[in-house]
């Protein structure tokens, strides 16, 4: 049987003074409630919503698991 592993915490620190930019532009649509949450986190951490979303996407890539149909 498939055992779900416990996810590690998504930790956000305050923004460092300088970070080299290696980004590309991309457009996505998100739920309004997600935007509100990212706005709140952005104000608490001095980071932009964009930075926080990038951190969340990187976290998802590191922690994603795919299940076959027979594992559901």
N, C-alpha and C positions, 0 to 999 in steps of 0.2 A: 504494500500500500504506500502511496505517496505521502511523505511527511513534509509539512510546510516548515521551513526553517525560520527562526525568529529574525526579523530584519534588524540591522544595526541602526542606531539613531542617525538622523540626518542633522549634523551639527553645522551651524553657521556662525562664523566669527565676524568681527568688525572688519571692514574693508582696509586692506593695506594702502599705503600712500601711492605706490606705483605698481602697475602690472602691464607687461607688454601685450599689445592687442594683436591677436591672431584670428580674428573672427570674420565671418561672412554674414551678409544680410539674408534673413529668411522671415517669411510672414506666416503666423499661425493664428488660429482662432481659439480662444479659451472661454470657459464659463465665467460669468460675471463674479460669482462667488470666489472663484480662484483668483481673479484679479484683485478683489478686495483683500484676500489673505496675503497675497504677494505685496500689496501696498503697505499693509501693516508690518510685515517682516522687513520690508525695505526701510521703513522709518525707524525700526528698532536697531538695524545693523549698519546704517549708512551705506547700504548697497542698493543698486538699482534692481527693479523687477527682473530685468534682463539677466543680470548676474545671478540672481537667485534661481531663475528658471534654468540657466545653464548648469548650475550646481545640482539642481534636482534631476536634470536629464543625465548628467554624468553619474549620479548616484544610481539612477534606474538602470543604466547600462551595466554598472558593476554588480548589481543585485538581481537582475532579471533571470527568471527561470521559465523555460518553455515546457509545456506538458503535452504528451501525446494524447490522443483521444481516449486511449484505454487507461490513462492515469487520472481522468476526471471523475 
